[in-house]
Amino acid sequence: MIKTSQPDNSEFKVLIDLGDDDDLRTFSLEENKSLVINKTYYETGTYRIKAILLDTPLNNTDYINVRRKMLEVDNKNNYQGCFYDRKPFEMDDVVYVNKFNMTNALCEEICANYGYNFSSTYNGYKCSCGDSFGLYNSPKVNESCSNLCSGNESEICGGRRLRSYGIFNSDPMTLYYGDFEECTTINLSILNKTKTSNHIYECINWCQSNNFTKSIFNSSSCSCSMSNYEINGLDYTNALCDYTNRASGSEYYIKSVYKVQNPLIVNNTGKYYLEHLGCFSFNSQGKYVEFKEMSISKCMIYCKYTNSNVLASMGKICYCFNSTQNNQTSIKDIFCQDISQNERHFIGNKNQDLTDHYIINDLNDSLEINNNFYAVNIGCFDQFLHKVISLSLKNIFECQSFCYNLNYSFTRYRLNYCYCGKIIDYKVDSECYDVYKLLPTNLTILTTTIDAETISTSWKELSSFRTTEAFSTKLNS
């Protein structure tokens, strides 16, 4: 809605640019009159709306976001179409990579196991999952889904990766000087005026000083052109540049989108526990799954799907394979370096391409409740160098009994995760969780009451004892 006010009763004209394929409309307005414009957009994206008061330098700019109403484009067929995806991604909660055997059916199975409604393939060997798509429309102008699938060259698995650039007006003789015009991919090889620049306004001023009417900017590069720059893969809705900073755009992908036929509501991975094997260098052979938020339970879904008995993690990436494979080299028995923030499990060292490996064991044989022990709280610790971790135990007592059955000396129960270990690391005063020392009930001690202050002040000494006998000797002394 546009409302105007003039001191006299004169009529004046307003030019409205609706941002869609040169849709320009001119309206006559009188004093204190409102103007309502009806406009239908057939593509999603961010559109620039500009109002110009003709014969004056006055103008105003605003933006509207158009989103798709329908969840799916074609509810009769499995294949939904070819669509862009870029930051903020619609389909990136789970990304599966298989450089040699990717097919659309395999991608759909992966996404079904994680309960998603849609699967997508791209780059020929990548797969991503999500519950919506189409925010960034279908590709136009020389771009399409044309990459052959790595596992079946008779299938198409999306298109190539592209990079978008923000186009700005650097013509000082126009009302649009300095304005963002569109976001698209550019063939920079035909442009002979390019420099390194970290700021869009520096780029605009530089192009203007060299008598170019267009500034082309992305992250740290600036190029100049007249109006005849070469377009490659244009999305006409300006939807490709970063939504918080129109000066540049992210990498984006062209994806073949499919509807998942039978997404699982609950994926039961069974009762299991993971035993840490150590830090390894590892040849993944181009097959892994990556998560937006890493978790052991998500890794286990993939490992169970592939019938694997070893889980390896590096950052947000999860590998699953069988222990008989000869593609791993042991680096050290303890963890590599990094620890996940949520679950506190070991996640390798991405900078050195090292992975932490866990063997997957059936929990049923170790779950028998044992009453022949008791637990002593020895303090609150942040780091706990666990050897075993499980998400299949209901409470702290089950966790302690489980760890005792496996002959571990220390245990911690945190956010439904059970950890077993033989050593503890260091104590902190905040953001920590209680660690318990497990002792057999037949242990003879002279004093049956141990006050909390004694335990607290002696935690360093107690943690240095690795066996029940040594701990017993210390208490009896």
Backbone torsions as a table, in degrees:
resi	resn	phi	psi	omega
1	MET	NA	134.6	179.5
2	ILE	-120.4	129.8	180.0
3	LYS	-125.1	135.5	-176.0
4	THR	-124.2	158.6	177.1
5	SER	-147.9	129.0	178.7
6	GLN	-129.3	151.1	179.8
7	PRO	-68.6	-22.0	177.4
8	ASP	-116.6	-175.4	-176.9
9	ASN	-95.9	21.2	-177.0
10	SER	-70.9	151.5	176.9
11	GLU	-97.6	142.8	178.6
12	PHE	-139.7	166.1	-173.7
13	LYS	-111.2	142.0	178.9
14	VAL	-123.9	130.5	175.4
15	LEU	-98.3	125.5	-179.3
16	ILE	-111.5	121.1	174.3
17	ASP	-100.4	112.0	-174.8
18	LEU	-88.7	2.8	170.9
19	GLY	74.1	16.6	-175.9
20	ASP	-131.5	102.0	175.9
21	ASP	51.5	51.6	176.8
22	ASP	57.2	38.4	176.3
23	ASP	-80.4	92.0	-179.9
24	LEU	-108.2	132.7	-179.4
25	ARG	-131.8	138.1	179.7
26	THR	-111.2	134.0	-177.8
27	PHE	-130.4	147.2	173.4
28	SER	-99.6	131.0	-177.2
29	LEU	-125.7	147.6	174.6
30	GLU	-112.0	170.5	-177.4
31	GLU	-57.7	133.6	176.1
32	ASN	58.7	28.2	176.9
33	LYS	-102.5	144.7	178.3
34	SER	-103.0	149.0	-179.7
35	LEU	-123.7	123.8	176.7
36	VAL	-111.3	126.1	-177.5
37	ILE	-113.1	127.4	174.8
38	ASN	-97.1	128.7	-176.9
39	LYS	-143.1	131.4	176.2
40	THR	-107.4	126.1	176.4
41	TYR	-105.3	137.3	-176.5
42	TYR	-105.2	1.8	176.2
43	GLU	-133.0	147.7	175.6
44	THR	-77.9	163.5	176.3
45	GLY	142.5	-172.5	178.4
46	THR	-105.5	121.1	-177.3
47	TYR	-112.4	137.1	176.9
48	ARG	-90.1	126.5	176.3
49	ILE	-109.1	123.3	-177.0
50	LYS	-127.1	129.1	177.2
51	ALA	-110.0	126.7	-178.1
52	ILE	-122.0	123.2	175.3
53	LEU	-81.3	108.3	-173.3
54	LEU	-61.6	147.5	-179.8
55	ASP	66.7	16.9	174.8
56	THR	-140.9	163.9	175.8
57	PRO	-83.4	5.1	-174.2
58	LEU	-80.2	134.9	175.9
59	ASN	-157.8	163.3	179.1
60	ASN	-146.1	144.0	-176.5
61	THR	-126.8	140.5	174.1
62	ASP	-144.6	168.1	-178.8
63	TYR	-128.5	144.9	174.3
64	ILE	-125.4	147.8	177.6
65	ASN	-106.5	126.6	179.0
66	VAL	-109.0	123.6	-179.4
67	ARG	-116.1	155.3	179.8
68	ARG	-76.3	135.9	-179.8
69	LYS	-79.9	-42.7	-172.5
70	MET	-82.3	141.3	178.0
71	LEU	-71.7	-36.8	179.4
72	GLU	-130.9	148.7	-177.2
73	VAL	-83.0	-43.5	-177.3
74	ASP	-127.1	105.3	-176.9
75	ASN	-87.2	3.1	179.1
76	LYS	-100.1	-27.7	-176.0
77	ASN	-115.1	153.5	178.2
78	ASN	-67.1	-43.5	-179.3
79	TYR	-76.7	125.1	-176.7
80	GLN	-96.5	-25.6	179.3
81	GLY	137.0	-173.9	-177.3
82	CYS	-109.6	122.4	-172.5
83	PHE	-138.2	151.4	171.2
84	TYR	-73.1	154.4	166.7
85	ASP	-149.2	134.9	-179.2
86	ARG	-158.0	175.1	-178.3
87	LYS	-63.8	136.5	-9.3
88	PRO	-73.0	122.2	-172.8
89	PHE	-63.7	142.6	170.9
90	GLU	-82.0	-35.3	-172.6
91	MET	-125.1	82.9	178.0
92	ASP	-148.8	12.9	177.1
93	ASP	-61.2	-40.5	176.9
94	VAL	-130.4	126.4	176.4
95	VAL	-123.0	121.3	-179.3
96	TYR	-109.2	131.3	-179.0
97	VAL	-117.0	128.6	175.6
98	ASN	-144.6	97.0	-170.7
99	LYS	-69.8	-15.0	-174.0
100	PHE	-122.2	-17.0	-172.7
101	ASN	-134.4	24.0	-177.4
102	MET	-73.4	134.2	170.4
103	THR	-137.8	165.0	178.3
104	ASN	-68.0	-34.1	178.2
105	ALA	-67.0	-40.4	178.0
106	LEU	-63.6	-43.1	178.3
107	CYS	-60.8	-42.6	179.8
108	GLU	-63.1	-38.7	178.1
109	GLU	-63.6	-43.0	179.0
110	ILE	-59.8	-48.6	-178.1
111	CYS	-66.6	-34.6	177.3
112	ALA	-63.1	-39.1	179.5
113	ASN	-64.1	-26.8	178.6
114	TYR	-97.2	4.4	172.6
115	GLY	80.8	18.9	-178.8
116	TYR	-89.6	155.6	-177.2
117	ASN	-87.1	-22.2	-176.9
118	PHE	-135.1	146.4	174.4
119	SER	-122.2	155.9	178.2
120	SER	-147.3	142.4	175.8
121	THR	-115.2	149.0	-179.9
122	TYR	-159.5	162.2	-177.8
123	ASN	60.2	6.3	178.8
124	GLY	87.2	-20.8	-175.1
125	TYR	-142.3	9.1	179.9
126	LYS	-115.4	152.7	-177.9
127	CYS	-137.4	138.4	175.7
128	SER	-136.5	157.6	-173.5
129	CYS	-125.1	149.8	177.4
130	GLY	-171.2	174.9	179.7
131	ASP	-108.8	3.0	175.6
132	SER	-152.2	162.2	179.3
133	PHE	-161.1	172.9	173.7
134	GLY	90.9	3.0	-179.5
135	LEU	-60.9	-31.7	-175.0
136	TYR	-107.4	14.6	171.2
137	ASN	70.7	-177.7	178.3
138	SER	-92.9	151.4	-179.3
139	PRO	-69.6	151.3	178.3
140	LYS	-137.2	166.3	173.1
141	VAL	56.7	87.2	171.4
142	ASN	70.9	4.9	179.6
143	GLU	-123.9	144.8	179.2
144	SER	-164.1	175.0	171.1
145	CYS	-77.2	109.1	-173.7
146	SER	-141.6	1.8	179.8
147	ASN	-80.3	133.4	177.5
148	LEU	-75.6	143.9	179.2
149	CYS	-70.0	139.3	-178.3
150	SER	-65.2	-23.6	-178.7
151	GLY	-100.4	-8.5	-179.9
152	ASN	-161.5	103.0	-174.4
153	GLU	-74.6	0.6	172.7
154	SER	-89.7	-3.5	178.8
155	GLU	-110.7	156.5	175.8
156	ILE	-104.9	128.7	177.7
157	CYS	-119.7	74.3	174.4
158	GLY	71.7	-162.2	-179.5
159	GLY	-125.8	-166.6	-175.0
160	ARG	-85.1	168.9	176.5
161	ARG	-83.1	138.7	-179.4
162	LEU	-127.3	167.5	178.2
163	ARG	-129.3	132.3	-176.1
164	SER	-100.9	152.8	-179.8
165	TYR	-127.9	144.0	174.4
166	GLY	-85.9	130.8	179.2
167	ILE	-104.1	126.7	-177.5
168	PHE	-124.7	149.8	179.0
169	ASN	-80.8	121.8	177.9
170	SER	-117.3	25.7	177.3
171	ASP	-97.4	106.7	-175.7
172	PRO	-70.0	-8.7	-178.7
173	MET	-87.5	2.6	-179.2
174	THR	-116.5	160.0	176.5
175	LEU	-69.1	-18.2	-175.2
176	TYR	-91.2	9.8	-175.6
177	TYR	-56.5	128.1	179.6
178	GLY	85.9	-5.7	-176.8
179	ASP	-78.8	147.1	168.6
180	PHE	-71.9	130.7	-177.2
181	GLU	-106.9	-47.8	-179.9
182	GLU	-164.9	168.7	177.8
183	CYS	-124.4	126.0	-175.7
184	THR	-157.5	178.5	172.8
185	THR	-98.5	143.4	-173.6
186	ILE	-125.2	142.3	171.0
187	ASN	-84.2	92.6	-174.6
188	LEU	-70.8	-17.2	-175.6
189	SER	-65.0	-22.2	-178.7
190	ILE	-91.3	-2.3	-179.4
191	LEU	-97.0	130.5	-177.2
192	ASN	-103.1	6.5	178.8
193	LYS	-122.5	95.2	-176.4
194	THR	-138.7	142.0	177.7
195	LYS	-149.7	167.2	173.8
196	THR	-83.4	130.5	-179.4
197	SER	-150.6	139.0	-178.3
198	ASN	-104.3	0.6	-176.9
199	HIS	-141.6	136.8	-174.9
200	ILE	-64.1	-38.5	-177.1
201	TYR	-70.0	-31.3	173.1
202	GLU	-63.5	-40.7	178.9
203	CYS	-65.0	-45.4	-179.4
204	ILE	-61.6	-45.4	-179.1
205	ASN	-64.9	-37.9	-179.5
206	TRP	-66.8	-43.6	178.7
207	CYS	-66.3	-39.1	179.1
208	GLN	-64.3	-39.6	180.0
209	SER	-67.9	-20.8	177.5
210	ASN	-100.7	14.4	173.8
211	ASN	65.4	33.4	173.0
212	PHE	-102.9	143.8	-175.5
213	THR	-92.4	-11.4	-179.0
214	LYS	-127.7	136.3	174.0
215	SER	-111.7	131.4	-176.4
216	ILE	-118.6	116.2	-168.2
217	PHE	-132.3	140.4	170.9
218	ASN	-154.5	117.8	175.1
219	SER	56.7	-86.8	-175.2
220	SER	-126.3	12.7	-179.5
221	SER	-120.4	144.2	179.7
222	CYS	-131.7	129.7	175.5
223	SER	-129.7	155.7	-178.4
224	CYS	-123.3	149.1	-179.4
225	SER	-156.5	164.6	165.8
226	MET	-84.6	-160.6	-176.1
227	SER	-79.9	1.1	-173.4
228	ASN	-105.9	34.0	177.1
229	TYR	-67.9	151.8	-175.2
230	GLU	-87.1	125.9	-177.7
231	ILE	-95.6	139.9	177.1
232	ASN	-140.0	104.6	177.5
233	GLY	86.1	42.5	-174.8
234	LEU	-74.1	134.6	166.4
235	ASP	-105.8	111.5	-169.2
236	TYR	-66.8	-12.0	-174.4
237	THR	-89.9	6.9	-178.6
238	ASN	60.0	29.5	-174.0
239	ALA	-88.9	-0.1	-169.8
240	LEU	-95.4	-20.0	-179.7
241	CYS	-80.7	158.2	-176.6
242	ASP	-55.9	134.0	-173.2
243	TYR	-72.3	-15.0	177.5
244	THR	-102.6	-17.4	-177.7
245	ASN	-146.1	99.7	-175.1
246	ARG	-72.6	-0.5	-178.2
247	ALA	-70.2	-18.1	-179.0
248	SER	-157.4	166.9	-178.9
249	GLY	-127.6	161.0	-180.0
250	SER	-85.9	172.4	167.1
251	GLU	-63.9	146.3	176.6
252	TYR	-140.5	162.5	-170.0
253	TYR	-127.9	154.7	174.1
254	ILE	-108.5	119.8	-169.6
255	LYS	-119.2	140.8	170.3
256	SER	-87.1	115.4	-172.3
257	VAL	-103.0	133.4	178.7
258	TYR	-126.7	149.0	173.6
259	LYS	-84.6	127.5	178.0
260	VAL	-73.9	126.1	-173.5
261	GLN	-73.0	-43.8	-175.3
262	ASN	-136.3	72.6	178.1
263	PRO	-65.9	137.1	-179.6
264	LEU	-77.4	135.1	177.1
265	ILE	-76.8	-44.9	177.7
266	VAL	-132.2	129.2	177.0
267	ASN	-104.0	109.4	-177.6
268	ASN	-89.1	106.7	-179.9
269	THR	-89.0	1.7	178.6
270	GLY	81.2	-179.5	178.3
271	LYS	-92.5	127.2	-174.0
272	TYR	-150.1	165.5	166.6
273	TYR	-141.5	154.6	-177.5
274	LEU	-111.3	130.2	178.6
275	GLU	-110.0	122.4	-175.3
276	HIS	-70.5	129.5	-178.0
277	LEU	-98.4	-26.2	-178.6
278	GLY	135.2	-167.9	-177.6
279	CYS	-103.6	132.3	-173.5
280	PHE	-135.0	151.2	160.4
281	SER	-90.3	143.7	-164.1
282	PHE	-148.4	132.8	174.5
283	ASN	-96.7	107.3	-173.8
284	SER	-75.6	-13.2	-178.1
285	GLN	57.7	32.6	171.8
286	GLY	68.9	29.3	-178.4
287	LYS	-139.9	118.4	-180.0
288	TYR	-166.6	172.5	175.6
289	VAL	-126.5	140.4	-178.7
290	GLU	-123.2	139.0	-175.6
291	PHE	-116.2	148.7	173.0
292	LYS	-63.9	-40.3	174.6
293	GLU	-126.0	114.9	-175.9
294	MET	-71.0	138.9	172.7
295	SER	-155.3	149.7	179.0
296	ILE	-64.9	-38.7	-178.5
297	SER	-62.6	-37.4	176.8
298	LYS	-67.7	-40.3	176.7
299	CYS	-60.5	-41.2	-177.0
300	MET	-63.5	-33.1	176.9
301	ILE	-60.1	-44.1	179.5
302	TYR	-68.7	-41.5	-179.4
303	CYS	-64.7	-40.1	177.7
304	LYS	-66.6	-37.5	178.9
305	TYR	-62.8	-36.8	-178.1
306	THR	-93.6	5.1	-179.5
307	ASN	54.6	44.4	-178.6
308	SER	-98.5	155.8	177.5
309	ASN	-119.4	7.4	175.0
310	VAL	-129.9	131.1	176.1
311	LEU	-112.1	128.3	178.2
312	ALA	-124.7	139.7	-178.0
313	SER	-131.7	145.3	175.7
314	MET	-146.7	104.7	-175.7
315	GLY	64.8	-123.5	179.2
316	LYS	-95.9	7.4	-177.1
317	ILE	-99.8	139.2	179.5
318	CYS	-123.3	131.1	175.5
319	TYR	-115.1	144.2	176.0
320	CYS	-132.8	133.8	-179.2
321	PHE	-160.1	-178.7	179.7
322	ASN	-103.0	147.4	-174.7
323	SER	-64.6	-15.1	179.7
324	THR	-78.4	-12.5	-179.3
325	GLN	-71.5	138.7	-177.7
326	ASN	-101.4	48.6	-178.5
327	ASN	-119.3	27.8	-179.3
328	GLN	-135.2	141.9	179.2
329	THR	-126.1	122.6	-177.8
330	SER	-69.4	132.7	177.8
331	ILE	-102.4	-47.0	177.9
332	LYS	-160.6	160.6	-175.7
333	ASP	-77.0	-27.0	-179.5
334	ILE	-89.8	-179.2	-175.9
335	PHE	-70.8	158.1	-173.3
336	CYS	-66.3	-62.5	179.7
337	GLN	-169.4	-50.3	-169.6
338	ASP	-89.5	149.6	179.4
339	ILE	-130.1	134.7	-178.7
340	SER	-67.3	145.4	-177.0
341	GLN	-72.9	-36.2	-174.7
342	ASN	-81.7	-51.7	-172.9
343	GLU	-101.3	-10.7	179.3
344	ARG	61.7	28.3	173.8
345	HIS	-94.6	166.1	-172.2
346	PHE	-83.1	132.0	-173.3
347	ILE	-129.0	37.5	170.3
348	GLY	70.6	-156.5	177.9
349	ASN	-144.3	98.9	-173.1
350	LYS	-65.3	-33.1	-179.0
351	ASN	-64.6	-27.8	-179.6
352	GLN	-110.0	9.5	-179.8
353	ASP	55.9	44.2	178.3
354	LEU	-110.6	145.5	-178.2
355	THR	-124.2	144.2	170.8
356	ASP	-90.7	132.0	-175.7
357	HIS	-110.6	139.4	175.9
358	TYR	-126.1	136.1	171.9
359	ILE	-87.4	137.4	-178.7
360	ILE	-93.3	121.5	-178.6
361	ASN	-119.6	151.0	175.8
362	ASP	-73.9	131.3	-176.2
363	LEU	-80.6	-23.2	-170.4
364	ASN	-56.9	-37.7	-177.0
365	ASP	-73.1	-14.3	-176.0
366	SER	-114.5	7.1	-172.1
367	LEU	-93.5	-1.7	-178.8
368	GLU	-58.5	127.1	-177.6
369	ILE	-68.3	131.3	-177.4
370	ASN	-119.8	124.9	179.7
371	ASN	-104.0	9.8	-175.3
372	ASN	-94.1	35.5	178.8
373	PHE	-152.5	166.6	168.7
374	TYR	-140.4	161.2	-173.5
375	ALA	-117.3	136.2	177.4
376	VAL	-113.4	124.6	177.2
377	ASN	-74.0	117.2	-176.6
378	ILE	-105.0	5.2	175.2
379	GLY	134.7	178.6	-176.7
380	CYS	-105.2	124.6	-174.2
381	PHE	-128.1	145.6	174.9
382	ASP	-85.0	-63.1	178.9
383	GLN	-86.1	140.2	176.9
384	PHE	-140.3	112.9	-174.9
385	LEU	-78.9	79.0	-176.4
386	HIS	-72.6	157.9	172.4
387	LYS	-110.6	-26.5	-177.9
388	VAL	-133.0	143.6	176.1
389	ILE	-140.0	140.9	179.6
390	SER	-145.6	146.1	176.3
391	LEU	-112.6	14.4	-172.4
392	SER	-106.8	10.6	-177.4
393	LEU	-107.3	140.1	-167.9
394	LYS	-82.2	-30.4	-173.8
395	ASN	-153.5	178.4	-175.2
396	ILE	-67.7	-33.7	-179.4
397	PHE	-68.4	-43.0	175.7
398	GLU	-59.5	-39.0	179.2
399	CYS	-63.1	-46.9	-179.2
400	GLN	-64.7	-41.3	179.0
401	SER	-64.0	-41.8	178.7
402	PHE	-61.3	-47.5	-179.0
403	CYS	-65.5	-38.9	179.5
404	TYR	-64.7	-39.8	178.4
405	ASN	-61.8	-29.0	179.7
406	LEU	-91.7	8.4	176.0
407	ASN	67.0	35.5	174.4
408	TYR	-98.6	147.5	-172.4
409	SER	-89.1	-29.0	-175.1
410	PHE	-126.4	151.6	179.9
411	THR	-148.1	154.7	175.2
412	ARG	-145.9	140.7	177.8
413	TYR	-120.0	115.9	-172.5
414	ARG	-138.5	119.9	175.4
415	LEU	50.4	45.9	179.5
416	ASN	71.8	6.9	174.8
417	TYR	-102.2	136.2	178.0
418	CYS	-107.9	130.0	-179.5
419	TYR	-121.1	136.5	175.8
420	CYS	-123.0	141.0	178.8
421	GLY	-158.5	173.9	-180.0
422	LYS	-114.7	-9.1	176.2
423	ILE	-138.9	159.2	174.0
424	ILE	-121.8	160.6	-171.7
425	ASP	-100.1	-91.2	-177.6
426	TYR	-138.3	159.0	-173.7
427	LYS	-102.4	142.4	177.4
428	VAL	-132.5	168.2	-176.0
429	ASP	-96.8	-14.6	-178.9
430	SER	-140.0	163.9	180.0
431	GLU	50.2	48.7	-176.9
432	CYS	-131.5	169.7	-178.9
433	TYR	-135.7	146.2	-175.8
434	ASP	-64.9	137.1	174.9
435	VAL	-113.0	138.0	-177.1
436	TYR	-115.7	140.5	171.9
437	LYS	-93.8	128.3	-177.4
438	LEU	-96.2	127.4	-176.5
439	LEU	-130.2	143.8	177.1
440	PRO	-70.7	148.8	-178.3
441	THR	-69.6	-19.2	179.7
442	ASN	-86.6	9.9	177.5
443	LEU	-69.9	128.5	179.8
444	THR	-89.6	122.6	177.0
445	ILE	-129.6	147.2	-178.1
446	LEU	-77.3	-35.7	-178.3
447	THR	-113.3	121.0	-176.6
448	THR	-83.3	-15.4	-179.8
449	THR	-111.6	121.3	177.9
450	ILE	-115.3	114.9	-175.9
451	ASP	-75.0	154.3	-175.0
452	ALA	-62.7	-33.4	-178.0
453	GLU	-65.6	-40.1	179.1
454	THR	-63.4	-43.4	179.3
455	ILE	-63.6	-42.6	-177.3
456	SER	-63.9	-42.9	-176.7
457	THR	-78.0	-15.8	-176.1
458	SER	-107.3	12.3	-171.9
459	TRP	-61.8	-34.6	-179.4
460	LYS	-66.8	-40.7	179.0
461	GLU	-66.2	-44.8	-177.4
462	LEU	-63.5	-38.1	-176.2
463	SER	-69.3	-16.5	-179.5
464	SER	-79.9	-11.6	-179.8
465	PHE	-89.1	126.5	-173.4
466	ARG	-99.4	-11.1	-177.2
467	THR	-128.6	159.0	178.5
468	THR	-62.8	-37.5	-178.4
469	GLU	-63.4	-42.8	-179.7
470	ALA	-65.1	-40.5	179.2
471	PHE	-64.4	-40.2	178.8
472	SER	-62.7	-43.2	179.9
473	THR	-61.3	-40.8	-179.2
474	LYS	-64.2	-43.8	-179.5
475	LEU	-65.5	-40.0	-178.8
476	ASN	-70.6	-23.7	-179.4
477	SER	-75.8	NA	NA
